[in-house]
Amino acid sequence: MDGPTGFAWEERKNGDVVITHHGRVAATLRGSKAIGFLDDASNGDDQELMARLTGNYRRGNERQARNHPRNR
């Protein structure tokens, strides 16, 4: 399976970073988190990074994990 897709980000004049997922706002980063994101986004896979920051990275195995004996 491929990595996450559909994320985009925009840096605003005041330094905030707005992350969208399929056109909807998923997160707004301010201050040190925004600066850290901009540094990390320039160095690697920004789609994976945005998925982790927004919490939208768990797909596919939630049902199996819920039924596992360890999680009951």
ROLUMZA-225184 format. One record per residue: residue number from 1; residue in three letters; x, y, z of N, C-alpha, C, CB in turn. Coordinates in nm, 4 decimals, decimal comma, padded with zeros to 6 digits, always signed. Glycine has a CB too. Layout:
> NUM Ala X Y Z X Y Z X Y Z X Y Z
...
END
This chain:
> 1 Met +00,0836 -00,1181 +00,0000 +00,0000 +00,0000 +00,0000 +00,0878 +00,1241 +00,0000 -00,0950 +00,0000 +00,1209
> 2 Asp +00,0457 +00,2228 -00,0756 +00,1208 +00,3476 -00,0821 +00,0982 +00,4301 +00,0429 +00,0816 +00,4277 -00,2060
> 3 Gly +00,1795 +00,5318 +00,0575 +00,1675 +00,6206 +00,1727 +00,0464 +00,7109 +00,1608 +00,2929 +00,7043 +00,1883
> 4 Pro +00,0266 +00,7955 +00,2592 -00,0883 +00,8850 +00,2598 -00,0794 +00,9883 +00,1478 -00,0996 +00,9548 +00,3944
> 5 Thr -00,1941 +01,0296 +00,0981 -00,2007 +01,1319 -00,0065 -00,3147 +01,2273 +00,0255 -00,2199 +01,0676 -00,1474
> 6 Gly -00,3207 +01,3354 -00,0476 -00,4306 +01,4305 -00,0338 -00,4027 +01,5455 +00,0602 -00,5510 +01,3598 +00,0122
> 7 Phe -00,2831 +01,5521 +00,1153 -00,2495 +01,6601 +00,2080 -00,1843 +01,7753 +00,1334 -00,1564 +01,6094 +00,3195
> 8 Ala -00,2089 +01,8950 +00,1820 -00,1433 +02,0149 +00,1302 -00,1206 +02,1083 +00,2481 -00,2288 +02,0843 +00,0172
> 9 Trp -00,0238 +02,1969 +00,2337 +00,0005 +02,2919 +00,3421 +00,0271 +02,4280 +00,2829 +00,1186 +02,2471 +00,4311
> 10 Glu +00,0005 +02,5288 +00,3674 +00,0173 +02,6676 +00,3266 +00,0726 +02,7456 +00,4451 -00,1173 +02,7289 +00,2766
> 11 Glu +00,1752 +02,8238 +00,4179 +00,2317 +02,9096 +00,5222 +00,1670 +03,0473 +00,5106 +00,3883 +02,9195 +00,5100
> 12 Arg +00,1181 +03,0966 +00,6214 +00,0538 +03,2279 +00,6227 +00,1534 +03,3361 +00,6613 -00,0652 +03,2288 +00,7193
> 13 Lys +00,1150 +03,4610 +00,6411 +00,2026 +03,5740 +00,6697 +00,2447 +03,5802 +00,8159 +00,1344 +03,7024 +00,6315
> 14 Asn +00,1547 +03,5393 +00,9070 +00,1854 +03,5484 +01,0494 +00,2704 +03,4318 +01,1000 +00,0572 +03,5551 +01,1283
> 15 Gly +00,3098 +03,3403 +01,0107 +00,3954 +03,2290 +01,0491 +00,3210 +03,0995 +01,0750 +00,4722 +03,2653 +01,1697
> 16 Asp +00,1880 +03,1040 +01,0783 +00,1095 +02,9820 +01,0973 +00,1199 +02,8944 +00,9726 -00,0390 +03,0160 +01,1281
> 17 Val +00,1053 +02,7647 +00,9927 +00,1011 +02,6690 +00,8823 -00,0330 +02,5988 +00,8904 +00,2209 +02,5661 +00,8881
> 18 Val -00,1095 +02,6046 +00,7814 -00,2396 +02,5395 +00,7751 -00,2255 +02,4146 +00,6894 -00,3490 +02,6356 +00,7179
> 19 Ile -00,2625 +02,3006 +00,7466 -00,2566 +02,1728 +00,6754 -00,3988 +02,1346 +00,6374 -00,1888 +02,0606 +00,7627
> 20 Thr -00,4181 +02,1039 +00,5093 -00,5495 +02,0606 +00,4622 -00,5410 +01,9174 +00,4116 -00,6022 +02,1545 +00,3508
> 21 His -00,6534 +01,8490 +00,4194 -00,6633 +01,7124 +00,3684 -00,7854 +01,7070 +00,2779 -00,6734 +01,6066 +00,4854
> 22 His -00,7631 +01,6867 +00,1498 -00,8684 +01,6885 +00,0477 -00,9505 +01,8162 +00,0558 -00,9600 +01,5666 +00,0628
> 23 Gly -00,8831 +01,9297 +00,0736 -00,9472 +02,0601 +00,0710 -01,0060 +02,1072 +00,2023 -01,0524 +02,0588 -00,0285
> 24 Arg -01,0052 +02,0251 +00,3053 -01,0590 +02,0644 +00,4351 -00,9452 +02,0860 +00,5335 -01,1572 +01,9580 +00,4885
> 25 Val -00,9586 +02,1858 +00,6188 -00,8546 +02,2146 +00,7180 -00,8462 +02,0986 +00,8165 -00,8836 +02,3483 +00,7929
> 26 Ala -00,7262 +02,0423 +00,8288 -00,7038 +01,9304 +00,9202 -00,6295 +01,9755 +01,0449 -00,6259 +01,8191 +00,8503
> 27 Ala -00,5430 +02,0752 +01,0321 -00,4658 +02,1228 +01,1472 -00,4090 +02,2604 +01,1163 -00,3518 +02,0235 +01,1832
> 28 Thr -00,3884 +02,3370 +01,2220 -00,3193 +02,4655 +01,2121 -00,2044 +02,4617 +01,3116 -00,4164 +02,5872 +01,2402
> 29 Leu -00,0836 +02,4801 +01,2609 +00,0355 +02,4777 +01,3453 +00,0817 +02,6208 +01,3691 +00,1487 +02,3929 +01,2803
> 30 Arg +00,1154 +02,6493 +01,4939 +00,1605 +02,7835 +01,5305 +00,2914 +02,7744 +01,6077 +00,0530 +02,8571 +01,6142
> 31 Gly +00,3658 +02,8807 +01,6034 +00,4866 +02,8929 +01,6842 +00,5935 +02,7909 +01,6484 +00,4519 +02,8795 +01,8288
> 32 Ser +00,6473 +02,7274 +01,7527 +00,7598 +02,6353 +01,7328 +00,7194 +02,5115 +01,6531 +00,8170 +02,5930 +01,8675
> 33 Lys +00,5939 +02,4688 +01,6646 +00,5497 +02,3535 +01,5854 +00,5493 +02,3867 +01,4369 +00,4099 +02,3081 +01,6295
> 34 Ala +00,5087 +02,5073 +01,4025 +00,5083 +02,5496 +01,2628 +00,6506 +02,5584 +01,2090 +00,4372 +02,6849 +01,2477
> 35 Ile +00,7412 +02,6127 +01,2865 +00,8812 +02,6237 +01,2440 +00,9424 +02,4841 +01,2256 +00,9635 +02,7057 +01,3477
> 36 Gly +00,9155 +02,3952 +01,3210 +00,9653 +02,2583 +01,3110 +00,9092 +02,1862 +01,1906 +00,9322 +02,1814 +01,4360
> 37 Phe +00,7811 +02,2084 +01,1616 +00,7208 +02,1458 +01,0444 +00,7861 +02,1946 +00,9163 +00,5713 +02,1734 +01,0403
> 38 Leu +00,8091 +02,3243 +00,9052 +00,8708 +02,3786 +00,7839 +01,0105 +02,3222 +00,7625 +00,8769 +02,5310 +00,7912
> 39 Asp +01,0856 +02,3044 +00,8702 +01,2181 +02,2441 +00,8588 +01,2091 +02,0994 +00,8129 +01,2917 +02,2519 +00,9922
> 40 Asp +01,1181 +02,0227 +00,8732 +01,1041 +01,8813 +00,8397 +01,0450 +01,8604 +00,7005 +01,0176 +01,8122 +00,9428
> 41 Ala +00,9520 +01,9453 +00,6598 +00,8875 +01,9301 +00,5298 +00,9857 +01,9522 +00,4156 +00,7710 +02,0269 +00,5173
> 42 Ser +01,0843 +02,0361 +00,4376 +01,1815 +02,0616 +00,3317 +01,2823 +01,9485 +00,3181 +01,2542 +02,1918 +00,3580
> 43 Asn +01,2902 +01,8611 +00,4196 +01,3901 +01,7541 +00,4183 +01,3382 +01,6183 +00,3758 +01,4493 +01,7417 +00,5518
> 44 Gly +01,2074 +01,5956 +00,3779 +01,1609 +01,4599 +00,3524 +01,0232 +01,4542 +00,2916 +01,1617 +01,3820 +00,4781
> 45 Asp +00,9561 +01,3429 +00,3151 +00,8239 +01,3173 +00,2610 +00,7213 +01,3961 +00,3415 +00,7914 +01,1657 +00,2630
> 46 Asp +00,6746 +01,5054 +00,2861 +00,5826 +01,5902 +00,3614 +00,4445 +01,5282 +00,3764 +00,5703 +01,7244 +00,2945
> 47 Gln +00,4022 +01,4393 +00,2862 +00,2726 +01,3731 +00,3003 +00,2682 +01,2869 +00,4264 +00,2428 +01,2871 +00,1767
> 48 Glu +00,3727 +01,2099 +00,4485 +00,3803 +01,1248 +00,5677 +00,3862 +01,2108 +00,6941 +00,5038 +01,0315 +00,5603
> 49 Leu +00,4606 +01,3170 +00,6887 +00,4725 +01,4075 +00,8032 +00,3381 +01,4712 +00,8376 +00,5764 +01,5165 +00,7745
> 50 Met +00,2661 +01,5185 +00,7371 +00,1358 +01,5799 +00,7623 +00,0350 +01,4782 +00,8148 +00,0825 +01,6446 +00,6351
> 51 Ala +00,0421 +01,3555 +00,7668 -00,0478 +01,2509 +00,8165 -00,0227 +01,2243 +00,9644 -00,0300 +01,1211 +00,7355
> 52 Arg +00,1035 +01,2204 +01,0038 +00,1350 +01,1980 +01,1446 +00,0911 +01,3150 +01,2316 +00,2841 +01,1741 +01,1617
> 53 Leu +00,1106 +01,4369 +01,1839 +00,0747 +01,5544 +01,2628 -00,0761 +01,5696 +01,2805 +00,1308 +01,6786 +01,1979
> 54 Thr -00,1526 +01,5283 +01,1814 -00,2977 +01,5434 +01,1897 -00,3651 +01,4225 +01,2512 -00,3550 +01,5686 +01,0530
> 55 Gly -00,2911 +01,3140 +01,2708 -00,3514 +01,1934 +01,3264 -00,4240 +01,1117 +01,2227 -00,4457 +01,2291 +01,4364
> 56 Asn -00,4077 +01,1427 +01,0958 -00,4781 +01,0739 +00,9890 -00,3839 +00,9739 +00,9218 -00,5339 +01,1750 +00,8860
> 57 Tyr -00,3294 +00,8826 +00,9989 -00,2344 +00,7876 +00,9428 -00,2727 +00,6440 +00,9710 -00,0972 +00,8143 +00,9964
> 58 Arg -00,3735 +00,6196 +01,0497 -00,4123 +00,4832 +01,0823 -00,5220 +00,4400 +00,9869 -00,4590 +00,4713 +01,2299
> 59 Arg -00,4882 +00,3583 +00,8928 -00,5856 +00,3122 +00,7953 -00,5627 +00,1648 +00,7656 -00,5774 +00,3956 +00,6661
> 60 Gly -00,6698 +00,0895 +00,7700 -00,6628 -00,0468 +00,7210 -00,6671 -00,1559 +00,8250 -00,5429 -00,0622 +00,6449
> 61 Asn -00,5995 -00,1405 +00,9367 -00,5905 -00,2528 +01,0285 -00,6570 -00,2268 +01,1633 -00,4473 -00,2880 +01,0500
> 62 Glu -00,7363 -00,1217 +01,1758 -00,7969 -00,0915 +01,3051 -00,8913 -00,2019 +01,3506 -00,8714 +00,0404 +01,2983
> 63 Arg -00,9702 -00,2565 +01,2578 -01,0665 -00,3590 +01,2944 -00,9958 -00,4849 +01,3413 -01,1583 -00,3907 +01,1769
> 64 Gln -00,8898 -00,5240 +01,2715 -00,8138 -00,6417 +01,3124 -00,7492 -00,6196 +01,4482 -00,7072 -00,6758 +01,2081
> 65 Ala -00,6954 -00,5024 +01,4712 -00,6286 -00,4740 +01,5979 -00,7292 -00,4714 +01,7131 -00,5533 -00,3402 +01,5900
> 66 Arg -00,8476 -00,4218 +01,6876 -00,9495 -00,4155 +01,7923 -00,9899 -00,5558 +01,8377 -01,0728 -00,3384 +01,7424
> 67 Asn -00,9900 -00,6506 +01,7462 -01,0317 -00,7873 +01,7789 -00,9185 -00,8748 +01,8299 -01,0925 -00,8517 +01,6585
> 68 His -00,7999 -00,8228 +01,8349 -00,6856 -00,9013 +01,8822 -00,6992 -00,9242 +02,0330 -00,5507 -00,8293 +01,8490
> 69 Pro -00,6668 -01,0450 +02,0810 -00,6815 -01,0749 +02,2246 -00,6055 -00,9781 +02,3170 -00,6339 -01,2158 +02,2513
> 70 Arg -00,4961 -00,9256 +02,2711 -00,4173 -00,8335 +02,3532 -00,4947 -00,7045 +02,3808 -00,2838 -00,8012 +02,2840
> 71 Asn -00,5842 -00,6662 +02,2933 -00,6552 -00,5406 +02,3061 -00,7954 -00,5539 +02,3644 -00,6634 -00,4758 +02,1738
> 72 Arg -00,8268 -00,6687 +02,4185 -00,9608 -00,6885 +02,4769 -00,9613 -00,6624 +02,6235 -01,0108 -00,8281 +02,4513
END
